[in-house]
Amino acid sequence: MFDGFDAVVLARAQFAFTMSFHIVFPAFSIGLASYLAVLEALWLWSGREVFINLFNYWLKIFAIAFGMGVVSGVVMSYQFGTNWAAFSDKTGPVIGPLMAYEVLTAFFLEAGFLGVMLFGLKRVGPKLHFLATLMVAIGTLVSAFWILSANSWMQTPTGHTVNAAGQFITADWWKVIFNPSFPYRLVHMVLAAYLTTALVVGAVGAFHLLRDSKREGPRVMFSMAMWMAAIVAPIQIFAGDQHGLNTLEHQPVKVMAMEGHYQSHPDGAPLILFGLPDQTDATVKYAIQIPKLSSLILKHSLDAPLAGLDTVPRQDWPPVPITFWSFRIMVGLGFLMMGLGLFSLWLRWRGRLYDSRPLHYFAMAMGPAGFIAVLAGWITTETGRQPFTVYGLLRTADSVSPLAAPAVASSLIAFVIVYFLLFSAGIVYILRLMAEPPHHGEEGPRGDAPTRAAGITPASGTTAARGQGAA
Amino acid sequence: MTGLIDIPMIWAFIIAFAVFVYVVMDGFDLGLGMLFPLFPHKRDRDVMMNSVAPVWDGNETWLVLGGGGLFAAFPLAYAVLMPALYTPMIAMLIGLVFRGVAFEFRWRSQRERNRWDVAFAGGSLLAALAQGIALGAILQGVHVEGRAYAGGWWDWLTPFSVLTGIALVIGYALLGATWLVMKTTGDLREKAYHLSWWLLFAMLAAIGTVSLATPFLDVEYARRWFTWPNILFTAPVPIAVAAVTALLLRSLALRQDYRPFFLALALFALSYAGLGISMYPYIVPRSITIWQGAAPHNSQVFMLVGVAVLVPIILAYTAWAYWVFRGKVDPESGYH
């Protein structure tokens, strides 16, 4: 009994760990792939050298981030079977095909065109190369479509029945794919990926503008990033709100955990801003709250009743403290992102976008905010649906593989060591690339290798860059 | 038994096809990684890595299709095999992580290049060995009770699985060496030629040993291969192996560029066909048949539509990517 419990906790820790590492790379590369496609399109359309320089600059970073995303993603695709065998047997007929479609429509598309995108500009010419970039960008979005559909089905399962062997089987594919929470989750996640990338690009731009506000590359990337933050952050807050209302409809217990509502409020629930949720006592200690505001936000009426966790059997409670706090971190960062966007708009209007040091420091500080918000949001949604893997239907404890705890523990330790070792090296390499400003005649991913002095840039200035590369 | 060609059977072929394409594509890729220690010069290593850099990611996607396809089309087999192969699977994944990151990392730091070369070679070796061990562990059968794996987490480790592990390492190394013969020039190519000879003999020994050991695992395997009238269908496999071997020896002697690689692949294809003959009709040998493990009909049909439309397209643009980077890697003028 106790052994079984340990293996569950370890398997969950392993999934959470490998997933947390994995999710930051796709979140970044979804946005970056689209950004690269935009940069290349602008280069083809305007012929301005700054765009191809920025393209090659970010392409090098993309190559590293994408590689780390691929290898950590291969791990995920086998993790279902190794650690969650019972879950795989039961849900395979429903979510397996969604993942198979992800592989067929997205992974192959990305991988097939990635080589040409990274190394092939000179071989295929600008137009075909742009097609390859576009395919990679589309591939990242298609991938998000399928994996979020699978995840959403686990949160809000519809369109299925159960067979004699206890497997979920599909009655209606349309209802499975477009399950109730999927459209909201997809929009929320893709916008999050775009914001994450915009904040990283903005931070790198700000870093170089602080040193020299006259450089063209940093100016262009900073301006583009700040437009994104100003436009997308408010849209994201609206989309997040809609997603929350959808959750209230289909997973009310998750919203109770996010709000910290242990008790029911028959005539208007308060909005708890901060506090320490205590799972054993079922109260939020030291709560700072605004009366009736939660009912206003969730039900659009001050006196609307809201049920609390006291209406739910205790064995079905999610871990409230984690859900509660990760939700606040995500929302807080979301408003800071909007603040950055609005601040930049005001300074842009005043003509001081490129030389306002407070703005640049603010943008730099917000560089990692997207990653943290994505992780916090993911933790909110995944802990909030506990203790189920398929919401309301399949318990987490009934989903694991029949494995001895030591097996899971040793693989967990191995993943922790390997991931920290390798991915911290990758992050250092990315930061090193970011520390250099984009140059005149910037080269692509292999431009720095001495044996490959011939750059891939057809634009003017390549000769000068070769000189630099050789120096 | 259901009719020979029905939907589960087609799916078994699709999974087998995906795994085989994976072996074809990532085999030389891993093999080349394992050969890294034998090519200590930076220039050689640059060329070797660049010969696969544009395509490695696509190569590994076939492994994801094999795993993902098994999950989707044969969830029961996936749920039984993955815990049974827990340690080799985790080892393979970690090996792939090491070698995968090395593709970009080794260009990012002069000082730490050697470290990433070790990661590339070690990761490739670990992944290949783990795959071979997993194969042996599947062939020898796993302990199943009800709908779940019921064995321990070291059951996979036997002399037979170690043998198949070593055999696959040798086979991948041969693919890697013949790939280098095809894609490189000069001293690097000479050395790869030389290695191909030795690796070919080693591989023949490995094929022989595994073939002799397999019938001893289970009488069913022996009956499958050696009884009348089965032998009419099984005998062509070893005969074809002998024929391909003769052609391969000849093409190495003639110092041909392209043929050794493709003939080495033919050896793999024949070994793989032999494997299929041994395993049929099981997807988990002697526990779960293709039909018992199959996902419900509508799941398999839903995906089959996608596979029928998409796999030809995938093969087309994959072929295009290989075409773009065709020919010898020239270390002087720069590859990319």
Interface residues (C-beta under 8 A of the other chain):
Chain A: A63 I64 F66 G67 M68 V70 V71 S72 G73 V74 V75 S77 Y78 F80 G81 T82 A85 A86 S88 D89 K90 T91 G92 P93 V94 G96 P97 M99 A100 Y101 E102 V103 L104 T105 F107 F108 L109 E110 A111 G112 F113 L114 G115 V116 L118 F119 G120 K122 R123 V124 N163 A165 Q167 I169 T170 W173 S401 P402 L403 A404 P406 A407 S411 A414 F415 V418 Y419 L422 F423 A425 G426 Y429 R432 L433 G444 P445 R446 D448 A449 T451 R452 A453 A454 I456
Chain B: R43 D46 N50 A53 P54 V55 D57 G58 E60 T61 L63 V64 L65 G67 G68 G69 L70 F71 A72 A73 F74 P75 L76 Y78 A79 V80 L81 M82 P83 Y86 T87 M89 I90 L93 I94 L96 V97 F98 G100 V101 F103 E104 F105 W107 R108 S109 E112 A119 R147 A148 Y149 A150 G152 W153 A295 P296 N298 S299 F302 M303 G306 V307 L310 V311 I314 Y317 T318 W320 A321 V324 F325 P331 E332 S333 G334 Y335 H336
